[in-house]
Amino acid sequence: MACAPPGSYRRRYRTAPSRSHGPAGPTNGERHDRPASPRILRRGAQRHPRGLGARPRPRPRGAPGGRPGRTHPDHRGAAPQGPLPSEPSEAPLSPEELAARHGASDEDLRLATETFARLGAEVVEADAASRRIRLAGTVEQLCRIFGTSLESVTSSGPHGQSVAHRHRTGSLRIPASLDGVVTAVLGLDDRPQARAQFRAIPRAAAGTSYSPPDLGRIYGFPAGTDGTGQAVAILELGGGFGQADLDAYFGGLGLATPSVTAVGVDGAANQPGQDPQGADGEVLLDIEVVGALAPKAAITVYFGPNTDAGFLDALVQASHATPAPCSLSISWGQSEDAWTAQARNAMDQALADAAALGVTVTAAAGDRGSTDGVGDGKDHADFPASSPHALACGGTRLVADAASGTITSETVWNDSPTTSATGGGYSDVFPAPAWQNSSAAAAQHRPKPGPHPAKHGRGVPDVSAVADPQTGYQVRVDGTDMVIGGTSAVAPLWAALVARLAQATGRRFGLLQPALYAQAGAFRDITSGSNGTYHAGPGWDPCTGLGSPNGTALLTALGSQGG
């Protein structure tokens, strides 16, 4: 069975010297830098589509963790024992409960590991809870096992930089005995997958800007809460932070520097000072927003490679951590159609697992309007925000009095409908979930059907907050004070709010959307503006979702629902 279509999950191999889209392929005996992982679904089970995943990865010669001349692929995800419920459970699952109820079956793990070992791959790791297997082998072995080929190419990265990477050509094949078991093979191709969703300008150029504590006041974050006892995870695919920036920034706000821990995933690491206009800006924005709005929360920043496989691994490691975070902020994404089906499915399954573990994942909805920056004349939703298991965060333009917290106006952020505007629209992949499909407002804002009407899927975003860089966030990046906007800033703002709500209620929420859609009155409804195709209006709309938060009203509403 072809486990994945052409252009599947990408991970880094070191190959022959790079040439721009040249025919050169990896040399025999060369190793993977990172593992590839297939996901596995237990055959014949009636369950949410989860499974084992495999990922090959090349390592540089002499790199630790592998034998000379070996690649290190991962098989990710084995079949779950049963389906996850579509609605949130009363209490989060522990990692052990998740593994027992929804992880890979022993039978599927054994079948997969024995099959790949018999074909010459080394099984490095097998994890039932996340349904993943990691393999190692030479590039020649892995290409033979999966029936594909790799070449070394150079292409443009997500921020315009030139990136050398491995490129897979042709389909993928798996042994017949694993038909219906392996659902994704990840890591053979390691092209860049995502872009950071932010916009930066010098502080002097910003007409209006706010510190995160200003926004906590404006958006009514619950009094008497500061994130005490909560853990917040942040996922990054590049860049880094330095302690001097954090100390200077939080000192300027009159706050103690919060607890911030960096964790490297798949060889990635905190690497500050290299890209102040790029990934460093994203990293420090996320930390400074969370740290200023939930200053007593323990913040862990997970750095993964900017590949679809690296993205997945960082998400899994962060959501399965102990102690489990109450929220996980993701400010990276890409248009749905820039992902392969197997990559989207694997990510969505991991997001569903996170929700089951009680982790609320907040995801930026994109900064390029209703098209998401795709130049085909069509509208596109950004992923992973379009997953129904992520809280999709859109953007507004805000005019408010920082001292009193009084809002004068708040409209849809749209400085340019294709280059600087909130993302939003409808998924082409995920159907509308029940908690959103029941909203009359959601149906009201769908495009009018044409002569051949199409079904419209999950609506994006769910919620919003200020994102316009002209009314943006005051931050410090690599020693420079600046103002940053973008839906990248909204994801950490909501992650911090979730931490304070969790502190106040004494519980973690996981999939928060059903509760939010039932409490639309706890939001400031944004009714003016557009993001290109779509226009704001009363109730939910595909520009700003339910609206911007009233944290105190949300606490009252969520508290009344009980724990």
C-alpha positions in Angstrom: 0.0 0.0 0.0 1.3 3.5 -0.8 1.6 4.9 2.7 1.8 8.5 1.6 1.5 10.5 -1.5 4.4 12.2 -3.2 5.8 15.0 -1.1 5.2 13.2 2.2 6.5 13.9 5.6 9.8 15.7 5.5 12.9 15.2 7.6 16.5 15.8 7.3 18.9 13.5 5.5 22.5 14.4 4.7 23.1 13.6 1.1 25.6 14.3 -1.6 26.6 17.9 -2.1 23.5 20.1 -2.8 22.6 21.2 -6.2 19.6 23.2 -7.0 16.9 20.6 -7.9 19.6 18.4 -9.4 19.4 14.7 -9.8 21.9 13.8 -7.2 20.6 11.4 -4.6 21.9 10.3 -1.3 24.9 8.1 -1.4 24.9 4.5 -0.2 25.8 4.2 3.4 25.0 7.9 4.3 23.0 8.4 7.5 19.9 10.4 8.4 20.1 13.5 10.7 16.7 12.8 12.1 14.5 9.7 12.2 11.5 9.1 9.9 8.4 7.7 11.4 5.4 5.9 10.0 2.1 6.0 12.0 0.4 2.7 12.5 -3.3 1.9 12.7 -4.5 -1.4 14.1 -6.2 -3.3 11.4 -9.9 -3.9 11.6 -10.4 -1.6 14.6 -13.2 1.0 14.5 -11.4 4.0 15.8 -10.2 7.5 15.2 -7.6 7.2 12.5 -4.4 6.9 14.5 -1.5 4.6 13.9 2.2 3.9 14.0 4.5 6.2 12.0 7.9 5.6 10.7 10.6 8.1 10.0 14.0 7.7 8.5 16.7 10.3 9.2 20.3 10.8 8.0 23.0 11.7 10.4 26.3 13.4 9.5 29.2 11.0 9.5 30.5 10.5 13.0 27.5 12.1 14.7 26.5 10.7 18.0 23.6 8.4 18.3 24.2 6.2 15.3 26.6 3.8 13.7 28.8 4.9 10.9 26.9 4.7 7.6 23.5 4.3 9.2 20.4 6.4 8.8 17.9 6.8 11.6 14.3 6.5 10.5 11.4 6.5 12.9 8.2 4.6 12.5 5.7 6.9 14.3 2.4 5.8 15.8 0.8 2.5 16.3 -2.9 1.7 16.2 -4.9 3.1 19.1 -6.8 0.7 21.3 -10.0 2.7 20.8 -11.4 5.9 19.5 -11.0 9.2 21.3 -14.4 10.8 22.0 -15.3 13.8 19.8 -16.3 15.8 22.9 -13.9 16.5 25.8 -13.9 14.1 28.7 -14.7 15.2 32.3 -11.1 14.7 33.4 -7.8 14.7 31.4 -6.2 11.3 30.8 -2.8 10.5 32.1 -0.1 9.4 29.6 -0.5 5.9 30.9 -4.3 6.0 30.4 -3.9 7.4 26.9 -1.5 4.6 26.0 -3.8 2.0 27.5 -7.0 3.2 25.9 -5.9 4.8 22.6 -2.2 3.9 22.0 -0.7 1.4 19.7 -1.7 -2.2 20.3 1.0 -4.7 21.3 0.2 -6.8 18.2 0.7 -3.9 15.8 3.9 -2.8 17.5 5.3 -6.3 17.3 4.3 -6.8 13.7 5.8 -3.6 12.6 9.1 -3.9 14.5 9.6 -7.5 13.4 8.8 -6.7 9.8 11.1 -3.7 9.5 13.9 -5.6 11.4 13.5 -8.5 9.0 13.9 -6.1 6.1 17.2 -4.8 7.5 16.2 -1.7 9.4 17.3 -1.2 13.0 14.4 -0.4 15.4 15.7 2.3 17.6 12.6 3.2 19.6 8.9 2.1 19.8 6.4 4.2 21.7 2.8 2.8 22.2 1.4 6.0 23.6 2.2 8.2 20.7 2.0 5.3 18.2 5.5 5.8 16.8 8.5 3.7 15.8 12.0 5.0 15.0 14.2 3.1 12.6 17.8 3.3 11.6 19.5 2.2 8.4 21.4 3.4 5.4 19.7 5.6 2.9 19.9 2.7 0.4 18.2 0.4 2.8 15.4 2.8 3.7 14.8 3.8 0.1 14.5 0.1 -0.8 12.2 -0.7 2.2 9.8 2.2 1.3 10.2 2.0 -2.5 11.2 5.6 -3.1 14.3 7.7 -3.9 15.8 10.9 -2.5 17.7 13.7 -4.1 19.6 16.7 -2.7 18.1 20.1 -3.7 18.1 23.7 -2.7 14.8 25.7 -2.4 13.4 28.8 -0.9 12.6 28.6 2.8 9.5 29.9 4.6 11.1 33.4 5.1 12.8 33.6 1.7 16.2 32.1 2.7 17.9 29.4 0.6 17.6 26.0 2.2 19.4 22.8 1.2 17.4 19.7 2.0 16.5 16.2 0.9 13.6 15.8 -1.6 11.7 12.6 -2.0 10.4 11.7 -5.5 7.8 9.1 -6.2 5.3 7.4 -4.0 6.0 5.4 -0.8 5.3 1.7 -0.4 5.2 -0.5 2.6 5.2 -4.3 3.1 1.9 -5.9 2.4 1.8 -7.3 5.9 1.6 -3.7 7.2 -1.3 -2.7 5.0 -3.8 -0.8 7.3 -1.2 -0.6 10.1 1.3 2.0 8.9 -0.5 5.3 8.2 2.4 7.6 7.6 6.1 7.4 6.8 7.8 10.6 7.9 11.4 12.0 7.7 12.7 10.9 4.3 12.1 14.4 3.0 13.2 17.4 5.2 12.1 20.5 3.3 11.0 23.4 5.5 7.4 23.0 6.5 6.1 26.1 8.4 6.5 29.8 8.7 6.3 32.1 11.8 3.1 34.2 11.8 4.4 37.6 12.9 5.1 41.1 11.7 7.8 43.3 13.3 8.3 47.1 13.1 10.6 49.5 15.0 8.9 50.7 18.2 9.2 54.3 17.0 7.2 53.5 13.8 4.2 52.1 15.6 1.4 54.5 16.0 0.0 52.6 19.1 1.4 49.7 21.0 0.8 47.8 24.2 2.8 45.9 26.7 1.3 42.5 27.5 0.2 43.6 31.0 -1.7 46.4 29.2 -3.5 43.8 27.2 -4.2 41.7 30.3 -6.0 44.8 31.7 -7.8 45.6 28.4 -9.0 42.0 28.0 -10.0 41.6 31.6 -7.7 38.8 32.6 -9.0 37.5 35.9 -7.8 39.4 38.9 -5.9 37.4 41.5 -4.4 35.0 39.0 -0.9 34.9 37.6 -0.4 31.3 36.4 0.8 29.9 39.8 1.0 26.2 39.7 0.6 26.0 35.9 2.9 24.9 33.1 2.8 26.4 29.7 4.6 25.0 26.6 5.7 26.9 23.6 6.7 25.2 20.3 9.3 26.8 18.1 10.9 25.7 14.8 13.9 28.0 14.8 15.6 30.8 16.6 16.2 31.2 20.3 16.4 33.5 23.3 19.0 34.8 25.6 18.8 35.4 29.3 19.9 39.0 29.0 16.9 39.9 26.8 14.5 38.2 29.2 16.0 39.9 32.3 16.0 43.4 30.6 12.5 43.0 29.3 10.8 41.7 32.4 12.8 44.1 34.6 11.5 47.0 32.4 7.9 45.8 33.2 8.7 45.6 36.9 8.3 41.8 36.9 10.7 39.1 38.0 12.0 37.0 35.1 9.8 33.9 34.9 11.0 30.4 34.8 11.9 29.5 31.2 13.4 26.2 30.2 14.6 25.3 26.7 14.2 21.7 25.4 15.8 20.5 22.2 13.9 18.0 20.0 15.5 15.9 17.3 18.8 17.7 17.4 17.3 21.3 17.4 18.3 23.7 20.1 17.9 27.2 21.5 20.1 29.3 19.2 19.6 33.0 20.0 21.1 36.0 18.3 21.1 34.7 14.7 17.9 36.1 13.3 16.4 39.1 15.1 14.0 39.9 12.2 13.0 36.2 11.8 12.8 33.3 14.2 14.3 35.0 17.2 11.5 37.6 17.0 9.0 34.8 17.1 10.6 33.0 20.1 11.0 36.1 22.2 7.5 37.4 21.4 6.0 34.1 22.5 8.0 33.9 25.8 7.5 37.6 26.6 3.8 37.5 26.1 3.3 34.4 28.1 5.7 35.4 30.8 4.2 38.9 31.3 0.6 37.6 31.3 1.2 34.5 33.4 4.4 35.4 35.2 4.2 32.6 37.8 3.7 29.8 35.3 6.6 27.5 34.4 7.4 28.0 30.7 9.0 25.3 28.6 10.1 26.1 25.1 10.4 23.1 22.8 12.7 23.7 19.8 12.2 21.3 16.9 13.5 21.2 13.3 11.4 23.1 10.8 10.2 20.0 9.0 6.8 18.3 9.2 8.4 15.5 11.2 10.2 17.8 13.5 7.0 19.8 14.0 5.2 16.6 15.0 7.9 15.4 17.3 8.0 18.7 19.2 4.3 18.7 19.6 4.3 15.1 20.9 7.1 15.7 23.3 5.6 18.9 24.7 2.0 17.5 25.1 3.2 14.2 26.7 5.5 16.0 29.2 5.3 15.5 32.9 3.9 17.6 34.4 1.5 18.1 31.6 1.2 21.7 30.4 -2.3 23.3 30.7 -1.7 25.1 27.4 0.6 24.8 24.4 1.2 27.8 22.1 2.0 27.3 18.4 2.8 30.4 16.3 4.0 28.5 13.2 1.9 27.1 10.4 1.4 26.9 6.7 -1.5 26.7 4.2 -3.4 23.4 4.4 -2.4 22.5 0.8 1.3 22.9 1.6 1.0 19.9 3.9 0.8 16.3 2.7 -2.3 14.4 3.7 -0.3 12.0 5.9 1.5 14.9 7.6 -1.8 16.7 8.4 -3.4 13.6 9.7 -0.4 12.7 11.9 -0.4 16.3 13.3 -4.2 16.3 13.9 -3.9 12.9 15.7 -1.2 14.4 18.0 -3.4 17.4 18.6 -6.3 15.1 19.5 -4.0 13.3 21.9 -3.0 16.6 23.5 -6.6 17.6 24.1 -7.2 14.2 25.7 -4.3 14.8 28.0 -5.8 18.1 29.1 -3.6 20.3 27.0 -5.3 23.3 25.2 -3.3 24.0 22.1 -3.5 27.6 20.8 -2.5 28.0 17.2 -2.0 31.2 15.1 -4.5 31.4 12.2 -2.2 33.1 9.7 -1.2 36.6 8.7 -2.0 36.7 5.0 -5.7 37.1 4.9 -8.3 34.7 3.5 -5.9 33.4 0.8 -3.2 32.5 3.4 -0.7 34.0 0.9 -1.3 31.3 -1.7 -1.3 32.8 -5.2 -3.9 30.6 -6.9 -6.8 33.1 -6.5 -8.5 30.8 -3.9 -9.0 31.0 -0.2 -7.1 28.7 2.1 -7.0 28.0 5.8 -3.8 27.7 7.7 -2.7 24.5 9.4 -2.4 23.4 12.3 -4.9 26.2 13.2 -7.5 24.5 11.0 -7.4 21.3 13.0 -10.6 21.0 15.1 -8.3 20.0 18.0 -6.5 23.4 18.0 -7.9 26.7 19.3 -7.4 28.8 16.2 -6.4 32.4 17.0 -7.2 35.3 14.7 -6.3 38.9 14.8 -7.7 42.4 15.3 -6.8 46.1 15.2 -7.2 47.5 18.7 -7.5 51.1 19.9 -7.8 51.2 23.7 -6.7 53.2 26.8 -3.9 51.1 28.3 -4.3 52.7 31.8 -8.0 52.2 32.2 -8.4 49.2 29.9 -11.2 50.9 28.0 -11.6 49.8 24.4 -12.4 52.6 21.9 -12.6 50.3 18.9 -11.6 46.9 17.8 -11.9 45.7 14.2 -10.6 43.0 11.9 -6.8 43.3 11.3 -6.3 44.0 7.6 -3.4 46.3 6.5 -3.2 44.4 3.2 -5.5 41.5 2.4 -2.7 39.3 1.0 0.4 40.2 3.0 -0.8 41.7 6.4 -4.2 40.6 7.6 -5.6 38.0 9.8 -6.1 34.5 8.4 -9.5 32.9 8.5 -12.0 31.0 6.4 -13.0 27.3 6.0 -10.9 24.2 6.0 -10.8 22.1 2.8 -9.8 19.1 4.8 -11.5 19.0 8.2 -15.3 18.9 8.5 -17.1 21.4 10.8 -17.1 19.9 14.3 -20.4 19.5 16.1 -19.7 22.3 18.5 -19.2 24.7 15.6 -21.7 23.3 13.2 -24.5 24.0 15.6 -23.7 27.7 15.6 -26.1 29.7 13.4 -23.6 32.4 13.1 -21.0 30.0 11.6 -23.5 29.0 8.9 -24.4 32.6 8.3 -20.9 33.7 7.3 -20.2 30.9 4.9 -19.7 32.0 1.3 -22.9 32.0 -0.8 -23.0 28.8 -2.9 -22.3 29.1 -6.6 -23.6 26.9 -9.4 -21.6 24.0 -8.0 -21.7 24.5 -4.2 -19.0 22.9 -2.2 -19.3 21.7 1.4 -17.6 24.1 3.8 -15.5 22.6 6.6 -14.2 23.7 10.0 -14.3 27.4 10.4 -11.2 29.4 11.4 -10.5 31.1 13.7 -12.2 30.3 17.0 -11.1 33.4 19.0 -9.0 36.5 18.4 -7.1 39.4 20.0 -5.0 42.3 18.8 -2.6 41.3 16.0 -2.1 44.5 13.9 1.6 45.5 14.1 0.4 49.1 14.0 -1.3 48.5 17.3 1.0 45.7 18.4 3.0 44.2 21.2 6.0 45.9 22.9 8.8 43.3 23.0 12.6 43.0 23.1 14.5 40.9 20.6 18.3 40.4 20.5 18.8 43.6 22.5 16.4 45.8 20.4 13.0 47.1 21.6 10.4 46.7 18.9 6.7 46.2 18.2 5.5 42.9 16.8 2.1 42.0 15.6 0.6 39.0 13.8 -1.6 36.1 15.0 1.7 34.7 16.4 1.1 37.1 19.3 -2.5 36.0 19.8 -1.6 32.3 20.4 0.6 33.0 23.4 -1.8 35.5 24.7 -4.6 32.9 24.8 -2.1 30.3 26.2 -1.5 32.6 29.1 -5.2 33.3 29.6 -5.9 29.5 29.6 -3.2 29.2 32.3 -4.9 31.8 34.5 -8.3 30.3 33.9 -6.8 26.8 34.9 -5.3 28.3 38.0 -8.6 29.9 39.0 -10.8 26.9 38.3 -8.4 24.2 39.5 -8.7 22.2 36.3 -7.2 21.8 32.9 -9.5 22.1 29.9 -8.0 20.3 26.9 -10.4 20.9 24.1 -11.8 24.2 25.1 -13.9 25.1 22.1 -17.2 23.4 23.1 -17.3 25.4 26.3 -16.3 28.6 24.5 -18.9 28.3 21.7 -21.5 27.8 24.5 -20.5 31.1 26.1 -20.3 33.5 23.2 -21.4 36.3 25.6 -18.0 36.2 27.3 -16.4 37.7 24.2 -16.2 41.1 22.6 -17.9 40.6 19.3 -16.0 42.1 16.4 -18.4 43.2 13.7 -16.4 45.5 11.5 -13.8 44.7 8.8 -12.8 41.9 6.5 -9.7 39.7 5.8 -10.3 39.6 2.0 -13.1 37.3 1.0 -14.8 37.2 4.4 -16.4 40.0 6.5 -17.0 40.3 10.2 -20.5 40.3 11.5 -22.6 39.5 14.6 -21.6 36.3 16.3 -18.9 33.9 15.0 -17.3 34.9 11.7 -14.3 33.6 9.7 -12.3 36.8 10.5 -12.2 37.0 14.3 -14.1 33.9 15.4 -16.2 34.5 18.5 -14.2 37.7 19.1 -11.7 39.0 21.6 -11.8 37.8 25.2 -13.3 39.1 28.4 -11.2 37.0 30.7 -13.3 37.7 33.8 -16.5 36.8 32.0 -14.9 33.7 30.7 -13.9 32.7 34.2 -17.4 33.2 35.4 -18.8 31.1 32.5 -16.3 28.3 32.8 -16.6 28.2 36.6 -20.4 27.8 36.4 -19.9 24.7 34.2 -18.1 22.9 37.0 -15.1 20.8 36.9 
